[in-house]
């Protein structure tokens, strides 16, 4: 599946891991695999060769909206470039050389 085919609307960010030495960011999410699903699945977005990252978010709003999902949508980079993850009240921007998505089956 291509990154732009993965729908993160109403998804949930559970955790973010920053490895500054390895220039790696891992974002653990729960998301709906297709529109109308009742169950969220676990997944990980892996950013390799990170050059730059910024995050602006309100933790209280992220927590308050966790039941409904705290991700509005995302615009993944195609290979190299910037990925944007738009939140209920903020945005994450990551510039990397590679973006991968791993999903639990």
N, C-alpha and C positions, 0 to 999 in steps of 0.2 A: 504494500500500500504506500502511495506517495504521501509525503508530509502534508501537502495541502488538501488531502482527502480526509485527514483526521480532524474530526470536529471536536473542539474543546469547549464549545458554548455550554454553559452550566456545569463545566468541570470544576474540580476541586484541587487546589494545590495543597498537598499534605506536608511537603518538606522540600528544602533546597539545600544542596551540599556544594560548597565551594572548595575546590582544591587549587589553591593559588600556584603551587609549585608545578603541578601537572597541567595547569591552565585548563581545568575541566570544571564544568558545572553540571550537576544532575538535579533535575526537578522531578519529584515524585508526584504524580497526579492520579486522580480517579476521574474517569470520563465515560460518556456514553458512546458505545461503538457506532450506533446509528440512531437517527432521530426516532423518538418514540420508545426507546428502551426504558425499562423501569429500574434497571440495575446498572450501577457504575462499575467499570473494570479498572484495575490498577495498571498503571503504565509509568514509564520513565522517559523523560526527554534528556538526552545526553548531548552536551555541547563540548566539542573537542577543539583544541587550539584557540581558546578564548583570548581575544585581544582586549575586549572592553565589555563591561556589564554595568548596568544601572537599574535601580529598582526604587520606585516610589509607591508606597502603599500605606494604608491605614489598617493596622493590625486588628483594631476593634471592629472595623467594618468587614474585614476578611473573615473574622470569627463569626460575626453576626449573620453573614450570608452563607456560611459553610453548608447549611442544610440544603439550600437551593443551588449552590455552586458559586464560587467566587471568581471564576474566569468568565469574562464576557466573550472573548474570541481571541484567536491568535493569527499572526501572519508569519509563517515560518520562512526562513531563508532557504533558497534553493542552493544547496551545497554551501559555498562561502557566502558570508554577508551577515546582515542583521535580522534577527528574529524579534518580533514584538509580541508580547503576551499582555492583552488588555484585561485589567482586573475590574472588579466592581467599583473600586475607588483607587485607581492607580495604573501603573504600567511597568512591565519588565522589558528591558531592551538588552539583548546579548549579541555581540558581534563575535563570530567564530568561523573557523575554517571548515567545520563539519557539524551537522546536526543529525542525530539518530533518534528513533523512537522505538522503545521496547514495550511490548504489551504482554500482560499475562494472558494466557489462552482461555 
